[in-house]
Amino acid sequence: MGLREDIEAKHSGDVKQLEFIFSTDKRIIVTAPAGCGKTTAMVSKIAWELSQGNVPRNKKILGMTFSVPAATKIKDAVNDLLPSLIGDCERELNKVEVANYHSFATKLLYKHGYLLNEELINLSEFQIIAEFNDILDSYLISSERNILNDFDTAVKNLNYDKVKRLISSYIDILQKKLFPNLVITYNGLLLCAIKLFDIDSIRKFYKQYFRIVIIDEFQDTNYLSFLFINKLIGNNKLFLLGDDIQKIYGFLGAMKNIFSAYAEQYEMREIEFLNNYRFAKNLKMKELDKFIRSYGTTYAPSTETAKINVNVFDSEVKEAESILEGTKKIISSSNDKVAILVRAGYQAKSIVDVFDDNNILYFNAIFNDNDQEYIRFHQTALKIINSITAGNKRIIKSVLEKCKREIKGYKSEICSNPKREFIFDSLYRLLDVLFTQSLNICHSSQERYERIAFILNNNSLKHMMEYIDDPVFITTIHSAKGLEWEYIIIPKMMCSQFPSYGGVCKLCIQHGSRNKGGNYCKFTFGKNMKRKFNEEISVFYVGITRAKKDVFITANTGTNSNGFHNQTSCLINLPGLTCEKYKW
């Protein structure tokens, strides 16, 4: 069979996916709900464009996304699926470059940063930190810290005018105070990359170099990333994929209505993937998926209906014990995996305690990208790899085994608090999985190095969770994005827990956008609450759609830290949603 027939067979006659893959349009937006096969369609599109000669010699396709795990997933999919379509052709694989926004900006600064500041020649020695990192106190006075903080807040609050006003001051602080001390912020990476693209020769080169730009998870793009992307768009092809209902980075400034803005600005063709393969044979989950999506698009009581499994307990202890009971039953009766997904890491404490007390083995992934232990582990592992290979990038089994032995000696340095040592232990297991997989799937030593360096450079070991064989996982919904398990348990579905107090509940109380009973809370769709509500419904949707078979919700009406009784979450009290009590 030819490539076209291979692609048609791979996509089983999915009309919308094939329409996207074979389209000759230069500008396309794809709306892709959870479980629709988006990543496979994206790789098939890349294969088709390459086969049509649309990427000449010495030119490339750029695949980008906001988050590191999403970029890692795209890179893996390209390496795994592309050879099956176009053959094991290294030249064609090398025409595809994959990065998240920050890693692509970093790569630009490695090549051209000296044009902005000669200190950027030493970028490999820089510390890359967030605006709230206390390290900045060593180099900046309070007024300068305030500028960086105000800028970051303006990005997150979608205050674009203020962002524009502060750009010059921000860059001035980078140039005069941080670069001489070998420090750059995450926002600084994007700002410097944008500044580089203001140089005509550089901007024109990259517009020509990347003949096709594909951006996944586009709904999570914030204003700085938006300014960055716009500099790359010229006569090249642009394909945007994502789903507004899965916008879970609203707290980082994900822009409103970004798909419609691009559709209008660039006259883009819009295609919606319709088939949900994850729930194709699961009517209950299919209806729940459709129900939640309707709230994310209309911001009004839905005309859809759905059922969801919900048990409410009178104490936190009983809730945790029920989760223990259900988990034990699931893993004892099948080979299915179960994940307990929390809105925020601290909510897992009572569950972790009862699991530990009952000797239940689980993979503990209650860590955040910004945890210092998480960042230090990645930095240390990469430093050891580079030291052992001494610049030759020769990755063989003995090198990886030596790296694993050496990093154990840094455990106390990486996790100075003994109560946080679980982060090291979990990351060590993920590192081992990364090494094993790289040895098995990468065809050359160079390819192994590039894969390992990409994940460590981008603090992306949590992406390797999908290759962990443990039957039980405990992690956050944000960390679970892009992963799936047979069964999902979402605990603590209570007011001020999920939705979070700072995210929705505080504003909801201030705006009077709720009906509150003795043990429940109901949302009334106040006019000033749309953005915050949509952010929470997005997180809820992502959590629900990690399940391949079923999802179970728990809550408790026990007393909270302030001595008041909890109310069940407005998200499980939405009009049209029937909460069904269940037995494990």
C-alpha positions as CSV (number, residue, x, y, z in Angstrom):
1,M,0.0,0.0,0.0
2,G,1.0,3.6,-0.5
3,L,1.3,6.2,2.2
4,R,-2.2,7.6,1.6
5,E,-3.7,4.1,2.0
6,D,-1.6,3.4,5.1
7,I,-2.9,6.7,6.7
8,E,-6.5,5.9,5.8
9,A,-6.2,2.5,7.3
10,K,-4.6,3.9,10.5
11,H,-7.4,6.3,11.0
12,S,-10.2,3.9,10.2
13,G,-12.1,6.2,7.9
14,D,-12.4,9.0,10.5
15,V,-13.6,11.7,8.1
16,K,-12.5,14.7,10.1
17,Q,-9.1,13.4,10.9
18,L,-8.5,12.5,7.2
19,E,-9.8,15.9,6.2
20,F,-7.1,17.5,8.3
21,I,-4.3,15.2,7.3
22,F,-4.9,15.5,3.5
23,S,-5.9,19.2,3.4
24,T,-3.9,21.5,1.3
25,D,-4.9,24.6,3.4
26,K,-2.1,26.6,4.9
27,R,-3.9,27.6,8.0
28,I,-6.0,25.1,10.0
29,I,-7.4,25.1,13.6
30,V,-8.3,21.6,14.9
31,T,-10.6,21.3,17.9
32,A,-9.7,18.0,19.5
33,P,-11.6,16.7,22.6
34,A,-10.1,14.1,25.0
35,G,-9.7,10.6,23.6
36,C,-10.1,11.6,19.9
37,G,-6.7,10.4,18.6
38,K,-5.3,13.9,18.1
39,T,-1.6,13.0,18.5
40,T,-1.8,10.2,16.0
41,A,-3.5,12.5,13.5
42,M,-0.8,15.1,14.1
43,V,2.0,12.6,13.3
44,S,0.1,11.4,10.2
45,K,-0.2,15.1,9.1
46,I,3.5,15.5,9.5
47,A,4.2,12.3,7.5
48,W,1.9,13.5,4.7
49,E,3.5,16.9,4.5
50,L,6.9,15.4,4.3
51,S,5.9,12.9,1.6
52,Q,4.5,15.8,-0.5
53,G,7.8,17.5,-0.6
54,N,6.5,20.5,1.4
55,V,9.6,20.6,3.6
56,P,12.7,21.0,1.4
57,R,16.2,19.9,2.3
58,N,17.7,22.0,5.1
59,K,14.2,23.2,6.2
60,K,12.1,21.9,9.1
61,I,8.8,21.4,10.7
62,L,8.5,23.0,14.2
63,G,6.2,21.3,16.7
64,M,5.5,23.4,19.8
65,T,3.3,23.3,22.9
66,F,3.0,25.2,26.1
67,S,3.8,22.5,28.6
68,V,6.9,20.3,28.8
69,P,5.0,16.9,29.2
70,A,2.9,17.7,26.1
71,A,6.1,18.5,24.1
72,T,7.7,15.2,25.3
73,K,4.6,13.3,24.3
74,I,4.7,14.8,20.8
75,K,8.4,14.0,20.5
76,D,7.8,10.4,21.5
77,A,4.9,10.0,19.1
78,V,7.0,11.4,16.2
79,N,9.8,9.0,17.0
80,D,7.5,6.0,17.5
81,L,4.9,6.5,14.8
82,L,6.6,8.4,12.0
83,P,8.9,5.6,10.9
84,S,5.9,3.2,10.6
85,L,4.5,5.6,7.9
86,I,7.5,6.8,6.0
87,G,10.1,4.1,6.9
88,D,13.0,4.3,9.2
89,C,14.4,7.4,7.5
90,E,16.7,9.5,9.8
91,R,16.8,12.3,7.4
92,E,13.0,12.8,7.5
93,L,13.0,12.5,11.3
94,N,15.6,15.2,11.6
95,K,13.3,17.5,9.7
96,V,11.0,17.6,12.7
97,E,11.9,19.7,15.7
98,V,9.8,19.5,18.9
99,A,9.9,21.9,21.8
100,N,7.8,23.7,24.4
101,Y,7.9,27.5,24.2
102,H,10.6,27.9,26.8
103,S,12.9,25.2,25.5
104,F,12.7,26.6,22.0
105,A,13.4,30.1,23.3
106,T,16.4,28.7,25.2
107,K,17.7,27.1,22.0
108,L,17.5,30.5,20.2
109,L,19.4,32.2,23.0
110,Y,22.1,29.6,22.8
111,K,22.6,30.4,19.2
112,H,22.0,34.1,19.0
113,G,21.8,35.4,22.6
114,Y,25.2,37.2,22.3
115,L,23.5,39.7,20.0
116,L,21.4,40.9,23.0
117,N,24.1,40.5,25.8
118,E,27.6,39.0,25.7
119,E,26.9,37.2,29.0
120,L,24.4,35.0,27.2
121,I,27.4,33.2,25.6
122,N,27.6,31.4,29.0
123,L,23.8,30.5,29.0
124,S,24.6,26.8,29.8
125,E,25.9,28.1,33.2
126,F,22.8,30.2,33.9
127,Q,20.3,29.4,36.6
128,I,16.8,29.5,35.1
129,I,14.3,30.5,37.8
130,A,10.8,31.6,38.4
131,E,9.9,35.2,39.4
132,F,9.1,34.2,43.0
133,N,12.4,32.5,43.6
134,D,14.2,33.9,46.7
135,I,17.5,33.8,44.8
136,L,16.5,37.1,43.2
137,D,16.8,38.9,46.6
138,S,20.5,38.5,46.3
139,Y,20.7,40.6,43.1
140,L,17.7,42.9,43.1
141,I,16.3,45.8,45.2
142,S,12.7,45.7,46.2
143,S,11.5,48.0,43.4
144,E,13.1,45.7,40.8
145,R,11.6,42.7,42.4
146,N,8.2,44.5,42.3
147,I,8.6,45.1,38.5
148,L,9.2,41.4,37.9
149,N,6.3,40.4,40.1
150,D,4.0,42.9,38.6
151,F,4.9,41.8,35.1
152,D,4.3,38.1,36.0
153,T,1.0,39.0,37.7
154,A,-0.1,41.0,34.6
155,V,0.7,38.0,32.4
156,K,-1.4,35.7,34.6
157,N,-4.3,38.2,34.9
158,L,-4.4,38.9,31.2
159,N,-3.5,42.5,31.7
160,Y,-1.9,43.0,28.3
161,D,-1.5,46.8,28.4
162,K,0.5,46.5,31.6
163,V,2.6,43.7,30.2
164,K,3.5,45.9,27.3
165,R,4.3,48.8,29.6
166,L,6.7,46.7,31.8
167,I,8.6,44.9,29.0
168,S,11.3,47.5,28.7
169,S,11.9,47.7,32.4
170,Y,12.0,44.0,32.7
171,I,14.6,43.5,30.0
172,D,16.6,46.3,31.6
173,I,16.7,44.4,34.9
174,L,17.8,41.3,33.0
175,Q,20.6,43.0,31.2
176,K,22.0,45.0,34.1
177,K,21.4,42.8,37.2
178,L,20.6,39.2,36.3
179,F,22.8,38.4,33.3
180,P,26.0,39.5,35.0
181,N,25.1,37.0,37.8
182,L,24.3,34.2,35.4
183,V,20.6,34.2,36.2
184,I,17.5,34.4,33.9
185,T,13.8,33.9,34.6
186,Y,11.3,31.8,32.7
187,N,9.6,35.0,31.5
188,G,13.0,36.4,30.7
189,L,13.6,33.5,28.3
190,L,10.5,34.4,26.2
191,L,11.1,38.1,26.4
192,C,14.7,37.7,25.1
193,A,13.5,35.3,22.3
194,I,10.9,37.9,21.3
195,K,13.6,40.6,21.3
196,L,15.8,38.4,19.1
197,F,12.9,38.1,16.6
198,D,12.8,41.9,16.4
199,I,16.1,41.6,14.5
200,D,15.0,41.4,10.8
201,S,17.7,38.9,9.7
202,I,16.9,36.4,12.5
203,R,13.1,36.7,12.1
204,K,13.2,36.2,8.3
205,F,15.6,33.3,8.6
206,Y,13.3,31.3,11.0
207,K,10.2,32.1,9.1
208,Q,11.8,30.5,6.1
209,Y,13.5,27.7,8.0
210,F,10.4,26.4,9.6
211,R,8.1,25.8,6.6
212,I,5.4,24.3,8.9
213,V,4.6,25.3,12.5
214,I,2.3,22.9,14.4
215,I,1.2,24.0,17.9
216,D,-0.5,21.5,20.2
217,E,-2.5,22.3,23.4
218,F,-2.9,25.7,21.9
219,Q,-5.6,26.6,24.5
220,D,-2.9,26.9,27.2
221,T,-0.9,29.6,25.4
222,N,-0.3,32.8,27.4
223,Y,0.3,36.3,26.2
224,L,4.1,36.0,26.1
225,S,3.9,32.8,24.2
226,F,1.4,34.5,21.9
227,L,3.8,37.4,21.1
228,F,6.6,34.8,20.5
229,I,4.5,32.7,18.1
230,N,3.4,35.7,16.1
231,K,7.0,36.5,15.3
232,L,7.3,33.1,13.6
233,I,4.2,33.3,11.3
234,G,4.9,34.4,7.8
235,N,4.3,32.5,4.5
236,N,4.8,29.2,6.3
237,K,2.0,26.8,7.1
238,L,0.3,27.0,10.5
239,F,-1.7,24.2,12.2
240,L,-3.1,24.8,15.7
241,L,-4.6,21.9,17.7
242,G,-6.3,21.9,21.1
243,D,-9.5,22.2,23.1
244,D,-10.7,25.2,25.0
245,I,-12.4,22.8,27.5
246,Q,-9.0,21.4,28.5
247,K,-7.5,24.8,29.4
248,I,-5.9,23.9,32.8
249,Y,-3.2,26.6,32.8
250,G,-5.6,29.5,33.3
251,F,-3.7,30.4,36.5
252,L,-0.6,30.9,34.3
253,G,-2.4,33.3,32.0
254,A,-3.9,31.1,29.3
255,M,-5.5,33.6,26.9
256,K,-9.3,33.8,26.4
257,N,-10.8,33.0,23.0
258,I,-7.4,32.5,21.5
259,F,-8.7,30.1,18.8
260,S,-11.3,32.5,17.5
261,A,-8.8,35.3,17.6
262,Y,-6.4,33.4,15.4
263,A,-9.2,32.1,13.2
264,E,-10.1,35.7,12.4
265,Q,-6.6,37.1,12.2
266,Y,-5.2,34.5,9.8
267,E,-8.4,33.3,8.1
268,M,-7.9,29.8,9.3
269,R,-10.0,26.8,8.4
270,E,-11.6,25.2,11.4
271,I,-12.0,21.4,11.7
272,E,-13.5,19.6,14.7
273,F,-12.6,16.0,15.5
274,L,-15.9,14.3,16.5
275,N,-15.1,10.7,17.4
276,N,-14.3,9.9,21.0
277,Y,-12.4,6.6,20.9
278,R,-11.7,6.4,24.6
279,F,-15.4,6.2,25.4
280,A,-16.6,4.6,22.2
281,K,-18.2,1.6,24.0
282,N,-18.9,3.4,27.3
283,L,-22.2,5.2,27.1
284,K,-22.1,6.5,30.7
285,M,-18.7,8.1,30.3
286,K,-19.6,9.4,26.9
287,E,-22.6,11.2,28.2
288,L,-20.6,12.6,31.2
289,D,-17.9,13.8,28.7
290,K,-20.6,15.6,26.6
291,F,-22.3,17.0,29.7
292,I,-19.2,18.6,31.1
293,R,-18.1,20.0,27.7
294,S,-21.5,21.7,27.4
295,Y,-20.9,23.7,30.6
296,G,-17.4,24.6,29.3
297,T,-18.9,26.1,26.1
298,T,-22.2,27.7,27.2
299,Y,-21.6,28.9,30.8
300,A,-25.3,28.1,31.6
301,P,-27.3,25.2,32.9
302,S,-27.0,22.4,30.3
303,T,-29.7,20.8,28.2
304,E,-27.6,17.6,28.5
305,T,-27.9,15.1,31.3
306,A,-25.4,12.6,32.8
307,K,-24.8,10.4,35.8
308,I,-21.7,10.2,38.0
309,N,-20.6,8.0,40.9
310,V,-20.5,10.0,44.1
311,N,-20.2,9.0,47.7
312,V,-20.3,11.5,50.5
313,F,-19.0,10.7,54.0
314,D,-19.3,12.5,57.3
315,S,-15.6,12.6,58.0
316,E,-12.3,12.8,56.2
317,V,-11.2,9.6,57.8
318,K,-14.2,7.6,56.4
319,E,-13.6,9.1,53.0
320,A,-10.0,8.0,53.0
321,E,-10.9,4.5,54.3
322,S,-13.5,4.2,51.5
323,I,-10.9,5.1,48.9
324,L,-8.6,2.4,50.4
325,E,-11.4,-0.1,50.2
326,G,-12.2,0.7,46.6
327,T,-8.5,0.7,45.5
328,K,-7.9,-2.7,47.1
329,K,-11.0,-4.2,45.4
330,I,-10.0,-2.9,42.0
331,I,-6.4,-4.1,42.0
332,S,-7.3,-7.5,43.6
333,S,-9.9,-8.5,41.0
334,S,-8.1,-7.4,37.8
335,N,-5.0,-6.1,36.2
336,D,-6.6,-2.7,35.9
337,K,-4.8,0.4,37.2
338,V,-6.3,3.1,39.4
339,A,-5.2,6.7,39.9
340,I,-6.3,8.9,42.7
341,L,-6.2,12.5,41.3
342,V,-6.3,15.5,43.6
343,R,-6.9,19.1,42.8
344,A,-3.9,20.1,44.9
345,G,-1.1,18.0,46.4
346,Y,-2.0,18.7,50.1
347,Q,-5.4,17.1,49.6
348,A,-3.8,13.6,49.3
349,K,-2.3,13.5,52.9
350,S,-5.1,11.6,54.6
351,I,-5.2,9.1,51.6
352,V,-1.4,8.6,51.7
353,D,-1.5,8.1,55.5
354,V,-4.2,5.4,55.3
355,F,-2.4,3.7,52.4
356,D,0.9,3.7,54.3
357,D,-0.8,2.3,57.4
358,N,-2.3,-0.5,55.4
359,N,0.9,-1.3,53.4
360,I,-0.7,-0.5,50.1
361,L,2.0,0.0,47.4
362,Y,1.4,3.0,45.2
363,F,3.4,5.4,43.0
364,N,3.6,8.7,44.8
365,A,3.6,11.6,42.3
366,I,2.5,14.4,44.6
367,F,5.1,16.9,43.4
368,N,5.0,20.0,41.3
369,D,7.1,21.4,38.5
370,N,8.2,24.2,40.8
371,D,9.3,22.1,43.8
372,Q,13.0,22.7,44.4
373,E,13.5,19.0,44.9
374,Y,12.0,18.3,41.5
375,I,14.1,20.9,39.7
376,R,17.4,19.9,41.5
377,F,16.9,16.2,40.6
378,H,16.7,17.0,36.9
379,Q,19.6,19.3,37.0
380,T,21.8,16.9,39.0
381,A,21.0,13.9,36.7
382,L,21.8,15.9,33.6
383,K,25.0,17.2,35.1
384,I,26.1,13.6,35.9
385,I,25.2,12.4,32.5
386,N,27.3,15.1,30.8
387,S,30.2,14.6,33.2
388,I,30.3,10.8,32.5
389,T,30.0,11.2,28.8
390,A,32.6,14.0,28.9
391,G,31.0,15.7,25.9
392,N,31.0,12.7,23.5
393,K,27.3,12.0,24.2
394,R,27.9,8.2,24.0
395,I,25.0,6.7,25.8
396,I,25.4,2.9,26.5
397,K,24.0,0.8,29.4
398,S,27.1,1.1,31.5
399,V,26.9,4.9,31.4
400,L,23.3,4.9,32.5
401,E,24.0,2.5,35.3
402,K,26.9,4.7,36.5
403,C,24.6,7.7,36.4
404,K,22.0,5.9,38.6
405,R,24.7,4.9,41.1
406,E,26.1,8.4,41.3
407,I,22.8,10.3,41.7
408,K,22.0,8.3,44.8
409,G,24.9,10.1,46.5
410,Y,23.1,13.4,46.0
411,K,19.8,12.3,47.7
412,S,20.3,14.3,50.9
413,E,21.4,17.3,48.9
414,I,18.4,17.2,46.6
415,C,15.9,16.5,49.4
416,S,17.2,18.2,52.5
417,N,13.9,17.6,54.3
418,P,13.5,13.8,55.1
419,K,9.7,14.1,54.7
420,R,10.2,15.1,51.1
421,E,12.5,12.1,50.2
422,F,9.6,10.4,48.5
423,I,10.1,13.0,45.6
424,F,13.7,11.7,45.1
425,D,12.5,8.0,45.3
426,S,9.7,8.6,42.7
427,L,12.0,10.5,40.4
428,Y,14.7,7.9,40.7
429,R,12.2,5.3,39.5
430,L,11.1,7.6,36.6
431,L,14.8,8.1,35.7
432,D,15.3,4.3,35.6
433,V,12.3,4.0,33.3
434,L,13.6,6.7,31.0
435,F,17.0,5.0,30.8
436,T,15.5,1.6,30.1
437,Q,13.1,2.9,27.5
438,S,15.8,4.9,25.8
439,L,18.0,1.9,25.4
440,N,15.1,-0.1,24.0
441,I,13.6,2.3,21.5
442,C,16.4,4.6,20.4
443,H,18.4,3.4,17.4
444,S,21.7,5.2,18.1
445,S,23.7,6.5,21.0
446,Q,23.2,10.0,19.9
447,E,19.5,9.6,19.7
448,R,19.5,8.2,23.3
449,Y,21.4,11.2,24.5
450,E,19.1,13.6,22.8
451,R,16.0,12.0,24.3
452,I,17.4,11.8,27.8
453,A,18.8,15.4,27.6
454,F,15.5,16.7,26.3
455,I,13.5,15.3,29.2
456,L,16.0,16.3,31.9
457,N,16.6,19.8,30.4
458,N,12.8,20.3,30.4
459,N,12.1,18.9,33.9
460,S,9.8,16.4,32.3
461,L,10.4,13.1,34.1
462,K,6.8,13.0,35.3
463,H,5.9,12.3,31.7
464,M,7.4,8.8,32.2
465,M,4.6,7.9,34.6
466,E,2.8,6.3,31.8
467,Y,5.5,3.6,31.7
468,I,5.4,2.8,35.4
469,D,3.8,-0.6,36.0
470,D,2.4,0.1,39.5
471,P,-1.3,-0.6,39.8
472,V,-2.0,2.5,42.0
473,F,-1.0,6.1,41.4
474,I,-1.6,9.2,43.5
475,T,-1.0,12.5,41.7
476,T,-2.5,15.8,40.8
477,I,-4.9,16.4,37.9
478,H,-2.4,18.8,36.3
479,S,0.4,16.1,36.4
480,A,-2.1,13.5,35.0
481,K,-2.8,15.6,31.8
482,G,-2.1,13.3,28.8
483,L,-2.2,10.1,30.8
484,E,-4.9,7.6,31.4
485,W,-5.8,4.7,33.7
486,E,-8.7,2.3,33.8
487,Y,-10.2,3.8,36.9
488,I,-10.0,7.3,38.4
489,I,-10.9,8.4,41.9
490,I,-11.3,12.1,42.5
491,P,-11.5,12.9,46.3
492,K,-12.3,16.0,48.2
493,M,-15.0,17.3,45.9
494,M,-16.0,20.0,48.4
495,C,-16.4,23.7,48.3
496,S,-13.0,25.5,48.7
497,Q,-11.2,22.3,47.8
498,F,-12.4,21.6,44.3
499,P,-13.1,24.3,43.1
500,S,-10.3,25.9,45.1
501,Y,-11.0,28.7,47.5
502,G,-8.5,31.1,45.8
503,G,-9.6,30.1,42.3
504,V,-13.4,30.3,42.5
505,C,-15.0,30.1,45.9
506,K,-13.7,33.3,47.3
507,L,-14.9,35.3,44.3
508,C,-18.1,33.4,44.2
509,I,-18.9,34.4,47.8
510,Q,-18.0,38.0,47.1
511,H,-20.2,38.1,43.9
512,G,-23.1,36.2,45.5
513,S,-22.9,33.6,42.7
514,R,-24.0,30.6,44.8
515,N,-26.8,28.9,46.7
516,K,-25.4,27.3,49.8
517,G,-27.1,24.6,51.9
518,G,-26.1,22.9,55.0
519,N,-24.0,20.3,53.2
520,Y,-23.9,21.5,49.6
521,C,-23.0,24.4,47.4
522,K,-24.6,25.3,44.0
523,F,-23.2,27.7,41.4
524,T,-25.6,30.3,39.9
525,F,-23.5,31.5,37.0
526,G,-22.9,35.1,38.0
527,K,-21.8,37.4,35.2
528,N,-18.4,38.1,36.8
529,M,-17.5,34.5,37.3
530,K,-17.3,33.0,33.8
531,R,-13.5,32.9,33.5
532,K,-12.8,31.4,36.9
533,F,-15.7,28.8,36.5
534,N,-14.4,27.8,33.1
535,E,-10.9,27.2,34.5
536,E,-12.3,24.9,37.2
537,I,-14.6,23.0,34.9
538,S,-11.6,22.5,32.6
539,V,-9.6,20.9,35.4
540,F,-12.6,18.7,36.3
541,Y,-13.0,17.7,32.7
542,V,-9.3,16.7,32.4
543,G,-9.6,14.7,35.6
544,I,-12.8,12.9,34.5
545,T,-11.4,12.0,31.1
546,R,-8.3,10.3,32.4
547,A,-10.5,7.3,33.0
548,K,-10.9,4.6,30.4
549,K,-13.6,2.6,32.2
550,D,-15.1,4.6,35.1
551,V,-14.6,7.5,37.5
552,F,-15.6,7.7,41.2
553,I,-16.0,10.9,43.2
554,T,-15.7,11.2,47.0
555,A,-16.4,14.1,49.3
556,N,-16.9,14.6,53.1
557,T,-19.0,16.9,55.2
558,G,-16.8,16.7,58.2
559,T,-15.3,19.8,59.8
560,N,-12.6,21.7,57.9
561,S,-9.5,23.5,59.4
562,N,-11.7,26.4,60.4
563,G,-14.1,24.3,62.4
564,F,-16.9,24.6,59.8
565,H,-18.7,21.7,58.1
566,N,-17.8,21.1,54.4
567,Q,-20.3,21.5,51.6
568,T,-20.1,19.3,48.6
569,S,-18.7,20.9,45.5
570,C,-20.8,22.9,43.0
571,L,-19.2,20.9,40.3
572,I,-21.1,17.7,41.3
573,N,-24.3,19.8,42.0
574,L,-24.6,21.1,38.4
575,P,-28.2,21.1,37.0
576,G,-28.6,18.0,34.8
577,L,-26.0,15.9,36.7
578,T,-27.3,12.9,38.8
579,C,-25.1,11.8,41.6
580,E,-25.4,8.0,42.1
581,K,-24.3,6.4,45.3
582,Y,-22.0,3.4,44.5
583,K,-20.6,0.3,46.2
584,W,-17.2,-0.9,45.4
